[in-house]
């Protein structure tokens, strides 16, 4: 899996590409740990190029979201392709996460 990390107006962005599974989850979790601070954290994870996601990857996202919210921030997920969106819907995680269609919408939602 490829990970591209950037920043925009104090919001940390990660673009994921490929299979997001138990093998790759620790790398993303390490990035979450680096970007979740005592002050409000705002993170965007763009999954538009993710072709597969497993339960370990979902668990690491949930952990990151909870930690962000504990610090007064949030984690947004954007650009879910249909197979990945179905996984979020089947697990009901679409109700837990801030999920938006585009990266711009995610940045706007977290800028408020």
C-alpha positions in Angstrom: 0.0 0.0 0.0 1.2 3.5 -0.8 0.7 6.3 1.6 1.0 10.0 0.7 1.0 12.4 3.6 0.4 16.2 3.3 -1.0 19.1 5.3 -3.6 21.7 4.5 -4.4 24.6 6.9 -3.4 22.6 9.9 -5.3 19.5 8.8 -3.2 16.4 8.3 -4.1 14.5 5.1 -3.3 10.9 4.1 -4.0 9.4 0.7 -4.1 5.6 0.7 -3.6 3.4 -2.4 -3.9 -0.3 -2.7 -4.8 -3.0 -0.1 -5.4 -1.6 3.4 -5.1 -4.7 5.5 -3.5 -6.1 8.7 0.0 -5.9 7.2 -0.4 -2.2 6.4 -2.5 -1.0 9.4 0.5 -0.5 11.7 2.0 2.1 9.3 -1.3 4.1 9.3 -1.6 3.7 13.1 1.9 5.1 13.5 0.9 8.1 11.4 -2.3 8.6 13.5 -0.2 8.5 16.7 2.1 11.2 15.3 -0.8 13.4 14.4 -3.0 13.1 17.4 -2.0 15.7 19.9 -3.3 17.1 23.1 -4.9 20.0 21.2 -7.6 19.6 18.7 -6.6 17.2 16.0 -8.1 17.2 12.5 -7.3 14.4 10.2 -8.5 13.4 6.7 -8.0 10.0 5.3 -8.6 9.7 1.5 -9.3 6.2 0.5 -10.2 6.7 -3.2 -7.5 4.3 -4.4 -8.1 1.6 -1.7 -9.0 -1.6 -3.4 -9.5 -3.7 -0.2 -10.0 -3.1 3.5 -10.0 -5.7 6.2 -11.2 -5.7 9.9 -7.7 -4.8 11.3 -7.6 -1.7 9.1 -11.1 -0.8 10.2 -10.2 -1.3 13.8 -7.2 1.0 13.4 -9.4 3.7 11.9 -11.9 3.4 14.7 -9.1 3.7 17.3 -7.8 6.8 15.5 -11.3 8.4 15.3 -11.9 7.8 19.0 -8.6 9.3 20.0 -9.2 12.3 17.8 -12.6 12.9 19.4 -11.1 12.5 22.9 -8.8 15.5 22.0 -11.7 17.6 20.7 -11.1 16.9 17.0 -12.3 14.5 14.4 -11.2 12.2 11.6 -12.9 12.4 8.3 -12.8 9.7 5.6 -13.4 10.7 2.0 -13.8 9.4 -1.6 -14.9 5.8 -0.7 -15.1 3.6 -3.8 -18.2 1.4 -3.9 -16.6 -1.9 -2.5 -15.0 0.0 0.4 -18.2 2.0 1.0 -20.2 -1.3 1.2 -17.8 -2.6 3.9 -18.4 0.6 5.9 -22.1 0.2 5.5 -22.2 -3.5 6.4 -20.2 -2.9 9.6 -22.4 0.2 10.3 -19.2 2.3 10.5 -20.7 4.7 8.0 -22.8 5.9 11.0 -19.8 6.4 13.3 -17.4 8.2 10.9 -17.6 11.6 9.2 -17.7 10.3 5.6 -17.8 12.8 2.7 -17.6 12.5 -1.0 -14.5 14.7 -1.7 -11.4 15.7 0.0 -12.4 19.3 -0.3 -15.6 18.6 1.6 -13.6 16.8 4.3 -11.3 19.8 4.7 -14.3 22.2 4.8 -16.1 20.1 7.4 -13.0 20.0 9.7 -12.3 23.7 9.2 -15.4 24.7 11.1 
